[in-house]
Amino acid sequence: MSSQNSDDRVTKVLGRLNAILEKENAALGTDPNFDVNASNINKSRCLYELSALTKTVPPQNMSRSHGQMLRVIHEKLERNTLKVKAHLDAVRNVTDLLRDAAREAEADGTYTAEQFYLREAG
């Protein structure tokens, strides 16, 4: 693979990854219909492809523009990490609330038929 071809591929992958991170960072916490799983798949695919490309184009041989873009992407990935963590914490909190509400509803002092028969048999 020629150096120019590799350089172009790195540029394209960095551009796609940047766009994915921009969209995900903007949507997390604001767009309830945002497909986090699909975005994560695309993000992982770009990161994998970028990792594979760095084997053919060592980082020291990348152009300056790639270095600048990598710094920008690194900052966006750090922000993305915080936003994804906050999103997962919120999902966990809602799950806990639903679980607790279901337990409370079951513990209203009444018995199900099965519980009643087990209590009577015991």
C-alpha positions in Angstrom: 0.0 0.0 0.0 1.5 3.4 -1.0 2.2 6.0 1.6 -0.3 8.4 0.0 -3.0 5.7 0.0 -2.4 5.0 3.7 -2.4 8.7 4.5 -5.8 9.1 2.7 -7.2 6.1 4.6 -6.0 7.5 8.0 -7.6 10.9 7.1 -10.9 9.2 6.2 -11.0 7.1 9.4 -10.1 10.0 11.6 -12.9 12.1 9.9 -15.5 9.3 10.4 -14.4 8.8 14.0 -14.6 12.6 14.6 -18.1 12.8 13.2 -19.3 9.8 15.2 -17.9 11.3 18.4 -19.5 14.7 17.6 -22.9 13.2 17.0 -22.8 10.9 20.1 -21.5 13.6 22.4 -24.2 15.9 21.3 -27.0 13.3 21.5 -26.1 11.7 24.9 -28.4 13.2 27.5 -30.4 15.2 25.0 -31.9 12.8 22.4 -33.9 9.9 24.0 -34.1 8.2 20.5 -30.4 8.2 19.9 -29.2 4.6 19.2 -26.2 4.3 21.6 -25.6 0.7 20.5 -25.3 1.5 16.8 -23.0 4.5 17.6 -20.8 2.3 19.8 -20.5 -0.3 17.0 -19.5 2.4 14.5 -17.1 4.0 17.0 -15.5 0.6 17.8 -15.2 -0.1 14.1 -13.3 3.1 13.4 -11.0 2.6 16.4 -10.2 -0.9 15.2 -9.5 0.3 11.7 -7.4 3.1 13.0 -5.4 0.6 15.1 -4.9 -1.6 12.1 -3.7 1.4 10.0 -1.1 2.4 12.6 0.6 -0.9 11.9 1.1 0.1 8.2 1.6 3.8 9.0 3.6 4.2 12.2 2.5 7.3 14.2 5.9 9.0 13.6 5.3 8.8 9.9 1.8 10.4 10.0 1.4 13.9 8.8 1.1 16.8 11.2 -2.6 17.2 10.4 -3.1 13.6 11.6 -1.4 14.5 14.9 -3.6 17.5 15.3 -6.7 15.5 14.5 -5.6 12.7 16.9 -5.3 15.3 19.7 -8.8 16.6 18.9 -10.2 13.1 18.9 -8.4 12.2 22.1 -10.2 15.2 23.8 -13.5 14.1 22.3 -13.0 10.5 23.5 -12.3 11.8 27.0 -15.6 13.8 26.9 -17.3 10.8 25.4 -16.1 8.6 28.2 -17.7 11.0 30.8 -20.9 11.2 28.9 -21.2 7.5 28.4 -20.5 6.9 32.1 -23.2 9.4 33.0 -25.6 7.8 30.6 -25.0 4.3 32.1 -25.3 5.6 35.6 -28.7 7.1 34.7 -29.8 3.8 33.1 -28.7 2.0 36.3 -30.6 4.5 38.5 -33.8 4.0 36.5 -33.4 0.3 36.6 -32.9 0.4 40.4 -36.0 2.6 40.8 -38.1 0.2 38.7 -36.8 -2.8 40.6 -37.6 -1.2 44.0 -41.1 -0.2 42.8 -41.8 -3.7 41.7 -40.6 -5.1 45.1 -42.8 -2.6 46.9 -45.8 -3.5 44.9 -45.2 -7.2 45.7 -44.8 -6.4 49.4 -48.1 -4.7 49.9 -49.2 -7.2 52.6 -51.2 -9.5 50.4 -50.3 -13.0 49.2 -50.4 -14.5 45.8 -52.4 -17.7 45.6 -49.2 -19.7 45.5 -47.8 -17.9 48.6 -51.1 -18.5 50.4 -51.1 -22.2 49.7 -47.4 -22.5 50.7 -48.2 -20.6 54.0 -51.2 -22.8 54.7 -49.2 -26.0 54.0 -46.3 -25.0 56.2 
